[in-house]
Amino acid sequence: MTGGFSVVFDPLLPWAAIAALGAAAVLVLTLGLIGRAPGGLLRALLAGAILTALANPSAVQEQRTPIKDVALLLVDETPSQEVAGRLEATRAAADALEAQLAQHAETLEVRRLTVDHDTIADGAEGTRMIERLSAALADIPTRRFAGAVMVTDGQVHDAPPPDPATGDVARGLPGPLHALVVGDDTASDRRLTVVEAPGYGLVDEPVTLRVRIDDPAAQSGETARITVRLDGEAQRGVRAPIGEIAEIEVTPRHRGPGIVELATPERPGELSAVNNRAVLSINGVRDRLRVLLISGEPHPGERTWRNLLKSDPSVDLVHFTILRPPEKQDGTPIHELSLIAFPTRELFEIKLDEFDLVVFDRYRRRGVLPSIYLGNIVRYVREGGALLQAVGPGFAGPYSLYRTDLGQLMPGAPSGAVIERGFTPDVTDRGRRHPVTANLPGGPGVTLNRDGEAVSMRRDAAAWGRWFRQIETDARSGETLMTGLDDMPLLLLDRVGEGRIAQMNSDHIWLWARGFEGGGPQAELLRRLAHWLMKEPELEEEDLRARADGDRLEVRLRSLDPLIEPAVTVTLPDGTARRLSLSSDGAGGYSASMAIDRTGLYSVSDGRRTALAAAGALNPLEMAALSATTERLAPLVAATGGSVIRHDPDAGAALADLPTIRRVAPDRAAGGADWFGLRENRDYVVTGVASASLAPGWLVLALALGLMAAVWRRESR
């Protein structure tokens, strides 16, 4: 293509010098004109020829190649489009518009961009089509941008609000933006929204959620049921007025994340039930754990318990030691006795249920605790409390707590013998699979053979120090995790009703704390024991857990009984199920992981238990509202001079009814009721230049000589 003719100058002298010569010539010609000198016109022509030659003019002809304008076609294929067949309709409309754009292929380059699962991450921030448009515009020169067409349901969550200072909405978009909104704006869509929810709550203390049901099709005063599940277990639901905020109370039952599921019934004919439910995570935290420690008498191991419990900042310890039993009569003056009596009624009747754990350390009946209070402890345990007994020689005698109401709870019955001989505590096969005693530091290790079977590796006898006293006991219930002399039960654990009880049949664990013969893991053992009694989730012996870690779903199962083919069923957010095989660690644990390919709630089941794990955004903005709408994009489209047109195949709209595509001049309207306009910029690049001098030297010389001769001839007359 040839075009762009122009005249350019390449002066032989600086322009200032040429201007000075021109001024001198004008002065001389003016003086000659005043003096009526002959040949003034010829002299002017001669001066003009000389000045023109000095300016050196040239004619320039550019060789131009036109450049195509660029149009963007953005197609919304995000999850909100996967309802009511909108995704198929959107793709069909986009294909039809792309075919129209192809008719302008000689002057228009079309770039089709898709906004889908991959481009919106986990959907937490919704559909980001304006962000995608801005990123595409970064690669397009402004002078080549013809315009953009969006094919969407209108649920675009990054449409910019007006600028507070200028009121501008377009924010510098260099061309018209059009929107084809696919779908029916009158379709019913009930949705459940979590208005306010705490991130954490105290264990066994209710927390309040504030939720709202929105339903454009609801009648005034209509209500709907909201069901509640916590970690898969049904909770008490509520009936809430539609359009109003309702409050729901849930109570975390354990420490760590708890999954709360809320749902309301689907209304007939609504777009989708996916936003009729909401999922949130509440992290359960314990207030300070309250432990009551009763030492029956001063002894060397008493401080071991106290130091352990006081070293944990989350434990609030109440400790009493029976220094002077009521039957002791030694003539001590009254004024020398303590004025603080043992608060038996306050501790064992009024405030007993406030404690998370009660510990009896070498306690025996001495008339301090009446039988009625021991009965209160039995009730406390059966209703969910925890009891730990570290027994001493008194446990084998006639004043043993076993011979009270507490005896019905104890997993071990004393035979009456106290054996004082050195022995090294050992972990039973069952104990090697129990989280309280599995893999204790310095204890028996566990490895796997070629067939994947657990093989116990006996520890060195010197790894743990010896103890020198054990109360002979017969195990009658529960689990025996550790043994001592002659494989007699040393540590017994049992569940009674809703509560738990542990029994340590020796009072010599303090030797480990003192480092005797190398000591042992007394701190770790007692910590695990106390936390198991207080129902800490990580120490459950029969447990199934799942958690999302980055792009992986981690599953861990624990069981006291060996599993032949350990596997779980994983239910994905879309409802499909997968079988996942687990591998054993040889210590009662089984684990596996799988890739997470979409966000949402994952359910893991082993047939007996179910664990939930949330990946990504639990209530993504992308799925909050599903109705097709023009409201979000209308201000932005209007600010750029574009058009918003609705296309509803369900209402009979055909592809032939789609808006037409037109090319328009930059200063003309870019949209109408049934058409989209794309700007015709007519940009080009210069591929070559042809130039010719308008004042060649020979012509200027000949002209100057001719004019000089004419001037001389005129003056000679």
C-alpha positions in Angstrom: 0.0 0.0 0.0 1.3 3.5 -1.0 0.4 6.6 0.9 1.5 9.4 3.1 3.0 11.9 0.6 4.8 14.8 2.3 7.5 17.4 1.8 10.5 17.5 4.1 13.4 19.9 4.4 17.1 19.0 4.9 18.7 22.5 5.2 22.3 23.0 4.0 22.8 25.8 6.6 21.3 26.1 10.0 17.8 27.5 10.0 19.0 30.6 11.9 21.5 31.4 9.1 18.9 30.9 6.4 16.5 33.1 8.3 19.1 35.8 8.6 19.8 35.7 4.9 16.1 35.9 4.2 15.8 38.9 6.4 18.7 40.6 4.6 17.1 39.8 1.2 13.8 41.3 2.3 15.6 44.5 3.5 17.5 44.9 0.3 14.4 44.3 -1.8 12.4 46.8 0.4 15.1 49.5 -0.2 15.1 48.8 -3.9 11.3 49.1 -4.0 11.5 52.4 -2.1 14.1 53.7 -4.5 12.1 52.5 -7.5 15.1 50.4 -8.7 14.2 48.4 -11.8 14.1 44.6 -11.8 12.7 44.2 -8.3 10.5 41.2 -9.1 13.4 39.4 -10.7 15.6 40.1 -7.7 12.9 38.7 -5.4 12.7 35.5 -7.5 16.5 35.2 -7.4 16.5 35.5 -3.6 13.7 33.0 -3.3 15.5 30.5 -5.5 18.7 30.8 -3.5 16.9 30.4 -0.1 14.9 27.5 -1.4 18.1 25.8 -2.5 19.6 26.3 0.9 16.4 24.8 2.6 16.9 21.7 0.3 13.3 20.5 0.1 12.4 16.9 -0.8 9.2 15.0 -1.7 8.7 11.9 0.4 6.4 9.0 -0.4 5.8 6.3 2.4 5.2 2.6 1.7 2.6 1.6 4.3 1.3 -1.9 5.3 -2.0 -1.9 7.3 -2.1 -3.7 10.7 -5.1 -5.7 11.9 -7.0 -4.4 14.9 -7.3 -6.8 17.8 -10.7 -7.9 19.3 -11.0 -9.9 22.5 -13.7 -12.6 23.0 -13.9 -13.6 26.7 -15.9 -16.7 27.5 -17.1 -17.4 31.0 -16.8 -21.2 31.7 -16.5 -20.9 35.5 -18.4 -23.3 37.9 -21.4 -20.9 38.2 -22.1 -21.6 34.5 -22.6 -25.3 35.1 -26.2 -24.9 36.1 -29.4 -25.0 34.0 -27.4 -25.9 30.9 -25.9 -22.4 30.7 -22.4 -23.7 29.9 -23.4 -25.3 26.7 -25.5 -22.3 25.7 -22.5 -20.0 26.5 -20.1 -22.0 24.4 -22.6 -22.1 21.4 -23.1 -18.3 21.6 -19.4 -17.7 21.8 -18.8 -19.9 18.8 -21.5 -18.0 16.8 -20.0 -14.7 17.7 -16.5 -15.9 16.8 -17.8 -17.0 13.4 -19.2 -13.4 12.9 -15.9 -11.9 13.8 -14.1 -14.2 11.4 -15.9 -12.4 8.6 -13.7 -9.4 9.3 -10.6 -11.4 9.2 -8.9 -9.1 6.7 -8.8 -6.2 9.2 -9.4 -7.9 12.6 -7.5 -10.3 14.7 -9.7 -12.2 17.2 -8.3 -13.6 20.5 -10.6 -15.9 22.4 -9.9 -16.2 26.1 -11.6 -18.6 28.5 -12.1 -17.9 32.2 -12.6 -21.3 33.9 -11.6 -23.5 36.9 -7.9 -23.0 36.3 -8.0 -19.2 36.0 -10.2 -18.5 39.1 -8.1 -20.7 41.5 -10.4 -22.0 44.3 -13.3 -19.7 43.5 -12.9 -17.8 46.8 -12.8 -14.4 45.0 -15.4 -15.3 42.4 -15.2 -14.8 38.6 -12.4 -12.4 37.7 -13.2 -11.5 34.1 -12.1 -7.9 34.3 -8.7 -9.0 35.7 -8.4 -11.4 32.8 -9.3 -8.6 30.4 -6.7 -6.3 31.9 -4.0 -8.9 31.6 -4.8 -9.4 27.9 -4.8 -5.7 27.2 -1.2 -5.5 28.5 -0.1 -7.2 25.3 -2.2 -5.0 22.9 -1.1 -1.5 21.8 -3.9 1.0 22.5 -4.0 2.1 18.8 -4.8 -1.5 17.7 -7.6 -2.3 20.3 -10.9 -2.6 18.6 -13.0 -3.7 21.6 -14.0 -6.7 23.8 -17.0 -9.0 24.0 -17.8 -11.0 27.1 -20.1 -14.0 27.0 -21.1 -14.6 30.6 -23.9 -15.1 33.1 -23.2 -11.6 34.4 -21.8 -12.9 37.8 -18.6 -11.0 37.4 -17.1 -10.3 40.8 -14.3 -7.9 40.0 -16.3 -5.2 38.1 -14.8 -2.0 39.4 -16.9 0.5 41.4 -16.9 4.2 40.4 -13.7 6.1 41.2 -14.4 8.1 44.4 -12.7 11.2 43.1 -13.9 11.3 39.4 -16.8 8.9 39.3 -15.1 7.1 36.4 -16.0 3.4 36.1 -14.1 2.5 32.9 -10.7 3.2 34.6 -8.9 3.8 31.3 -10.3 0.9 29.2 -9.1 1.9 25.7 -12.1 0.7 23.7 -15.7 -0.5 23.9 -16.7 -3.4 26.1 -19.8 -5.4 25.3 -21.5 -8.1 27.3 -23.7 -11.0 26.1 -25.5 -12.2 29.3 -26.6 -15.8 28.8 -29.5 -17.1 31.0 -32.8 -16.3 32.6 -32.8 -13.5 35.1 -36.2 -14.5 36.5 -35.1 -18.1 37.4 -35.6 -19.0 41.1 -32.4 -19.5 43.2 -32.6 -20.0 46.9 -29.2 -19.6 48.7 -27.9 -19.9 52.2 -25.3 -17.3 53.3 -23.1 -17.4 56.4 -23.2 -13.8 57.6 -20.9 -14.2 60.6 -19.1 -17.1 62.1 -16.2 -17.3 64.7 -12.9 -18.8 63.6 -12.6 -20.7 66.9 -14.6 -21.7 70.0 -13.9 -23.1 73.4 -14.4 -26.9 73.7 -17.8 -27.7 75.2 -18.9 -24.1 75.1 -21.5 -23.0 72.5 -20.6 -20.6 69.7 -23.1 -18.6 67.7 -23.4 -18.6 63.9 -25.4 -15.9 62.1 -26.9 -17.1 58.7 -29.5 -15.9 56.3 -31.7 -17.6 53.6 -32.3 -15.6 50.5 -35.1 -16.6 48.1 -36.6 -14.2 45.5 -39.5 -16.5 45.0 -40.4 -16.7 48.7 -43.7 -15.3 50.0 -43.7 -12.7 52.8 -43.2 -14.3 56.2 -42.2 -17.7 54.7 -39.8 -19.8 56.7 -37.4 -22.6 55.9 -35.6 -25.3 57.9 -31.8 -25.1 58.4 -30.2 -28.4 59.3 -26.9 -28.5 61.1 -24.2 -31.2 61.2 -20.9 -31.0 63.2 -18.2 -33.3 62.1 -20.8 -35.4 60.3 -23.1 -35.7 63.4 -26.6 -34.1 63.3 -27.1 -31.2 65.6 -30.2 -29.3 66.6 -31.4 -27.2 63.6 -33.6 -24.1 63.4 -36.5 -22.8 61.3 -35.6 -19.3 60.1 -37.6 -16.6 58.3 -36.4 -16.2 54.7 -34.5 -12.9 54.2 -33.8 -12.5 57.9 -30.7 -13.3 59.9 -31.0 -16.4 62.1 -28.7 -17.4 65.0 -27.5 -21.0 65.4 -25.5 -22.4 68.3 -23.0 -25.2 67.8 -20.7 -26.6 70.5 -17.1 -27.8 69.6 -16.6 -31.2 71.1 -12.8 -31.6 70.6 -9.7 -29.6 70.1 -8.7 -28.8 66.6 -10.7 -28.0 63.4 -14.4 -29.0 63.4 -16.4 -29.0 60.2 -19.9 -27.4 60.4 -22.4 -28.2 57.6 -25.5 -26.1 57.2 -28.2 -26.9 54.6 -31.7 -25.8 53.7 -34.1 -27.8 51.5 -34.2 -27.2 47.8 -37.2 -25.3 46.4 -38.8 -27.0 43.4 -37.7 -25.4 40.1 -34.7 -23.5 41.5 -31.5 -23.3 39.4 -29.3 -25.4 41.7 -29.1 -26.7 45.3 -25.3 -26.2 45.4 -25.7 -22.9 47.2 -28.4 -24.2 49.5 -25.7 -25.4 51.8 -22.7 -23.8 53.5 -19.6 -25.3 55.1 -17.3 -23.7 57.6 -14.5 -24.7 59.9 -14.4 -23.8 63.6 -11.2 -24.5 65.5 -11.9 -25.9 68.9 -9.6 -24.7 71.6 -9.6 -25.6 75.3 -9.7 -23.1 78.0 -7.2 -23.9 80.7 -7.4 -27.6 81.5 -8.3 -28.1 85.2 -6.6 -30.9 87.0 -7.2 -32.0 90.6 -4.2 -33.8 92.1 -4.7 -35.5 95.5 -1.6 -37.0 97.1 -2.3 -39.3 99.9 1.0 -38.7 101.7 4.3 -37.0 101.0 6.7 -39.3 99.0 9.6 -38.9 96.6 7.4 -39.2 93.5 4.9 -36.6 94.5 6.9 -33.7 92.9 7.1 -35.6 89.6 3.4 -35.3 89.1 3.3 -31.7 90.2 6.3 -30.6 88.1 4.8 -32.3 85.0 1.4 -30.7 85.4 2.7 -27.3 86.4 5.1 -27.2 83.4 2.1 -27.2 80.9 0.9 -23.6 80.6 -2.5 -24.9 79.5 -3.1 -26.8 82.7 -4.6 -25.2 85.8 -3.5 -27.4 88.7 -5.2 -27.8 92.1 -3.0 -29.9 94.4 -3.6 -31.2 97.9 -1.4 -33.4 100.0 -2.8 -35.2 103.1 -0.2 -34.3 105.7 -2.2 -35.0 108.8 -5.1 -37.6 108.8 -8.0 -37.0 111.2 -7.1 -40.0 113.3 -3.7 -38.7 114.2 -3.6 -37.6 117.8 -0.1 -36.5 118.8 -0.8 -33.6 121.2 0.1 -30.9 118.8 -1.2 -27.6 120.1 -4.2 -26.2 118.2 -2.5 -22.9 117.5 0.3 -24.7 115.6 -2.1 -26.6 113.3 -3.1 -25.2 109.9 -6.4 -23.2 109.9 -7.2 -24.3 106.3 -9.2 -27.6 106.3 -9.3 -29.9 103.3 -12.3 -28.5 101.2 -13.8 -31.9 100.6 -17.4 -30.7 100.0 -16.3 -27.9 97.6 -14.0 -30.1 95.6 -16.0 -33.3 95.4 -19.5 -32.1 95.4 -19.8 -28.5 94.2 -17.0 -28.1 91.8 -16.1 -31.7 90.8 -17.6 -31.4 87.3 -15.4 -28.4 86.6 -12.2 -30.5 86.6 -11.0 -32.3 83.4 -8.9 -34.8 85.3 -8.7 -36.1 88.8 -5.5 -37.8 89.9 -5.1 -39.9 93.1 -1.4 -40.3 93.9 -0.7 -43.0 96.5 -4.1 -42.3 98.1 -5.7 -44.6 100.7 -8.7 -44.4 102.9 -7.9 -42.4 106.0 -11.3 -40.9 106.8 -10.7 -37.7 104.8 -13.1 -38.5 102.0 -16.5 -39.8 103.0 -18.0 -42.6 100.8 -20.6 -40.2 99.4 -17.9 -38.1 97.8 -16.2 -41.2 96.3 -19.6 -42.0 94.8 -19.6 -38.6 93.3 -16.3 -39.4 91.6 -17.9 -42.6 90.2 -20.7 -40.6 88.7 -18.2 -37.9 87.4 -16.3 -40.6 85.5 -19.3 -42.3 84.0 -20.6 -39.0 82.8 -17.4 -38.1 80.9 -14.8 -37.3 83.5 -11.3 -38.7 83.7 -9.6 -40.5 86.6 -5.9 -41.5 87.0 -4.7 -43.7 89.8 -1.0 -43.9 90.6 -1.1 -46.5 93.3 1.3 -47.2 96.1 1.6 -50.0 98.8 -1.7 -48.9 100.4 -3.5 -50.0 97.3 -2.8 -53.7 98.3 -4.0 -53.2 101.9 -7.4 -53.1 103.6 -7.7 -49.3 103.2 -7.3 -49.5 99.4 -9.6 -47.3 97.2 -10.4 -50.5 95.4 -12.5 -51.5 98.4 -14.7 -48.4 97.9 -17.2 -47.5 95.2 -14.3 -46.6 93.0 -13.4 -50.3 92.8 -16.2 -50.8 90.3 -14.3 -48.5 87.9 -10.8 -49.8 88.2 -9.5 -52.1 85.4 -7.1 -53.9 87.8 -7.8 -55.7 91.1 -5.1 -55.9 93.7 -4.1 -59.4 94.9 -2.7 -58.0 98.2 1.0 -58.5 97.3 3.6 -55.7 97.0 6.7 -56.8 95.2 9.9 -54.9 95.8 12.4 -56.1 93.3 14.2 -54.4 90.4 12.5 -54.6 87.0 12.5 -52.7 83.7 9.0 -51.6 82.5 8.1 -53.1 79.1 5.5 -52.2 76.4 3.1 -54.9 75.4 2.3 -55.8 71.8 -1.0 -54.0 72.3 0.8 -51.0 73.8 3.1 -50.8 70.7 0.0 -49.9 68.7 -1.6 -47.6 71.3 -0.8 -43.9 70.9 -0.1 -43.5 74.6 2.9 -45.9 74.5 3.7 -46.4 70.8 7.3 -45.3 69.9 8.2 -44.0 73.3 11.8 -42.6 73.3 14.2 -45.4 74.0 11.5 -48.0 73.9 11.0 -50.9 71.5 11.1 -49.9 67.9 8.9 -51.2 65.2 9.8 -52.0 61.6 8.2 -53.8 58.6 9.4 -56.9 56.9 9.2 -57.5 53.1 5.5 -58.6 53.3 4.6 -55.3 55.1 4.0 -57.1 58.4 5.1 -55.4 61.6 8.2 -56.8 63.3 8.9 -55.7 66.9 12.6 -54.9 67.5 13.4 -55.4 71.2 15.2 -52.5 72.8 18.4 -52.6 74.7 17.7 -53.5 78.4 19.7 -50.4 79.5 17.6 -48.0 77.4 15.3 -47.4 80.4 16.1 -47.4 84.0 14.7 -49.9 86.5 11.9 -49.5 89.0 11.9 -51.3 92.3 8.2 -51.6 93.4 5.1 -53.0 91.8 1.7 -53.8 93.3 0.5 -57.1 92.0 -2.7 -56.7 90.1 -5.0 -58.8 88.0 -6.3 -57.1 84.9 -10.0 -57.5 84.7 -10.9 -55.0 82.0 -9.4 -52.4 79.6 -6.1 -52.6 77.8 -2.8 -53.5 79.3 -0.2 -51.2 77.7 2.8 -51.9 79.9 4.0 -54.7 82.1 6.6 -55.1 84.8 7.7 -58.0 86.9 6.8 -61.4 85.5 4.7 -59.7 82.8 2.2 -58.4 85.4 0.1 -55.4 84.4 1.8 -52.1 85.0 -0.3 -49.6 83.1 -4.0 -50.2 82.4 -6.4 -48.0 80.5 -10.2 -48.4 80.3 -13.3 -46.6 79.2 -16.2 -46.5 81.7 -19.5 -45.0 80.4 -18.6 -41.7 78.8 -15.4 -41.3 80.9 -11.9 -42.8 81.0 -9.7 -44.3 83.7 -6.0 -45.1 83.9 -4.2 -47.2 86.6 -0.4 -47.2 87.1 0.5 -50.1 89.4 3.7 -48.6 90.7 4.8 -45.4 92.5 8.4 -45.5 91.1 8.1 -43.6 87.9 9.9 -40.8 89.7 13.1 -42.8 89.3 13.0 -42.0 85.6 12.6 -38.3 86.4 15.7 -38.4 88.5 17.7 -40.1 85.7 18.3 -43.3 87.7 20.2 -45.8 85.4 19.6 -43.4 82.5 16.0 -42.6 83.4 13.2 -43.0 80.9 10.5 -41.1 79.1 8.4 -40.3 82.1 7.5 -36.8 80.9 6.3 -38.0 77.5 4.5 -41.0 78.9 2.7 -39.0 81.6 1.8 -36.2 79.1 0.3 -38.7 76.7 -1.5 -40.4 79.5 -3.1 -37.2 80.8 -4.1 -36.0 77.3 -5.6 -39.4 76.5 -7.7 -39.2 79.6 -8.8 -35.7 78.7 -9.8 -37.0 75.2 -7.3 -35.1 73.1 -8.1 -36.2 69.5 -4.5 -37.0 68.5 -4.3 -39.7 71.1 -7.4 -41.6 70.2 -6.6 -45.3 69.6 -9.4 -45.8 67.1 -9.4 -42.8 64.9 -9.7 -41.6 61.4 -8.4 -38.2 60.3 -8.2 -36.3 57.0 -6.8 -32.9 56.2 -6.0 -30.9 53.1 -2.3 -29.9 52.9 -1.7 -27.8 49.9 -2.7 -29.8 46.8 -2.8 -33.1 48.7 -5.4 -34.8 50.9 -3.7 -36.6 53.8 -5.5 -39.5 55.4 -4.5 -41.2 58.6 -6.2 -44.1 60.3 -5.3 -45.6 63.7 -6.4 -48.9 65.1 -5.4 -51.3 67.9 -6.3 -54.3 65.7 -4.2 -55.0 62.7 -6.0 -54.4 59.4 -5.5 -57.0 56.6 -6.3 -54.7 53.7 -6.4 -51.1 55.1 -8.4 -48.8 52.8 -10.8 -45.9 52.9 -13.5 -44.5 50.6 -13.0 -40.8 49.7 -16.0 -38.9 48.5 -15.1 -35.9 46.4 -16.9 -32.6 46.4 -18.8 -33.5 43.2 -20.1 -36.7 44.9 -17.9 -39.3 43.2 -16.2 -41.9 45.3 -12.7 -43.3 45.2 -11.0 -46.1 47.0 -7.7 -45.2 48.6 -5.4 -47.9 50.0 -3.4 -47.2 53.1 0.1 -48.2 54.1 1.0 -49.2 57.7 3.7 -47.6 59.9 3.8 -50.8 62.1 2.7 -48.9 65.2 -1.1 -48.9 64.8 -1.1 -46.2 62.2 -2.1 -46.3 58.5 -1.7 -43.4 56.1 -2.0 -42.4 52.5 -2.4 -39.2 50.4 -4.0 -38.3 47.1 -4.0 -35.3 44.8 -6.7 -32.6 45.2 -8.0 -31.6 41.8 -10.9 -29.3 43.0 -11.9 -27.4 46.0 -14.7 -28.3 48.4 -15.5 -30.7 51.2 -13.9 -34.2 51.1 -15.5 -37.0 53.1 -13.3 -40.0 54.1 -14.9 -43.2 55.5 -13.5 -46.6 56.6 -17.0 -48.1 57.1 -17.2 -47.3 60.8 -16.1 -43.7 61.0 -16.2 -40.6 58.8 -13.7 -37.8 58.6 -14.2 -34.5 56.8 -11.6 -32.2 55.3 -12.1 -28.9 53.6 -9.9 -27.9 50.6 -9.7 -24.3 49.5 -12.6 -21.9 50.0 -15.5 -23.6 51.8 -18.1 -21.2 50.6 -16.7 -19.8 47.4 -18.0 -16.5 46.2 -18.2 -18.1 42.7 -21.2 -20.2 43.8 -22.9 -17.7 46.1 -25.3 -16.4 43.5 -26.2 -18.3 40.3 -28.9 -16.2 38.6 -28.0 -14.5 35.3 -27.8 -10.8 35.8 -26.9 -7.6 33.9 -26.5 -5.4 37.0 -22.8 -6.1 37.7 -21.5 -5.2 34.2 -24.0 -2.6 33.1 -22.1 0.5 34.6 -18.8 -0.6 33.2 -20.1 -1.4 29.7 -22.0 1.9 29.5 -18.9 3.9 30.5 -17.0 2.4 27.5 -19.8 3.1 25.1 -20.7 -0.6 24.7 -23.9 -2.6 25.0 -25.3 -5.3 27.3 -27.6 -7.7 25.6 -29.4 -10.7 27.1 -29.6 -14.1 25.4 -31.9 -16.7 26.9 -32.2 -19.9 25.0 -34.8 -21.2 27.5 -37.1 -18.3 26.4 -36.8 -19.3 22.7 -33.8 -17.2 21.7 -31.9 -18.8 18.8 -28.3 -18.3 17.7 -29.7 -16.3 14.7 -31.0 -13.7 17.3 -27.5 -13.0 18.6 -26.3 -9.4 18.1 -24.5 -8.6 14.9 -20.9 -7.4 14.8 -20.1 -4.1 13.1 -16.9 -2.2 12.4 -17.3 1.5 13.4 -15.2 4.6 13.2 -13.5 5.7 16.4 -15.8 8.7 16.7 -19.0 6.9 16.1 -21.4 5.0 18.5 -20.1 1.5 19.4 -23.2 -0.3 20.3 -27.0 -0.6 20.0 -30.0 -2.7 21.0 -29.1 -5.6 18.7 -25.5 -5.0 17.7 -21.9 -4.7 19.0 -19.5 -2.2 17.4 -15.8 -2.7 17.2 -13.6 0.3 16.5 -11.8 0.5 13.1 -8.4 2.1 13.9 -6.7 1.7 10.5 -3.3 1.4 12.0 -0.3 0.7 9.8 3.5 0.2 9.7 5.9 2.0 7.3 7.8 -0.6 5.3 9.7 1.8 2.9 10.2 5.4 2.0 10.9 7.0 -1.5 12.1 10.6 -1.7 13.1 13.0 -4.5 14.7 16.4 -4.2 12.5 19.3 -5.2 15.5 21.7 -5.7 18.3 19.8 -7.5 21.6 21.7 -7.8 21.6 21.9 -11.6 18.1 23.3 -11.7 18.8 25.9 -9.0 22.1 26.9 -10.7 20.4 27.3 -14.1 17.5 29.3 -12.6 19.9 31.6 -10.6 22.1 32.3 -13.6 19.0 33.0 -15.8 17.6 35.3 -13.2 20.9 37.1 -12.7 21.1 37.6 -16.5 17.6 38.9 -16.6 18.3 41.4 -13.8 21.5 42.6 -15.5 19.7 43.1 -18.8 16.9 45.0 -17.1 19.3 47.3 -15.3 21.3 48.0 -18.5 18.4 49.6 -20.2 
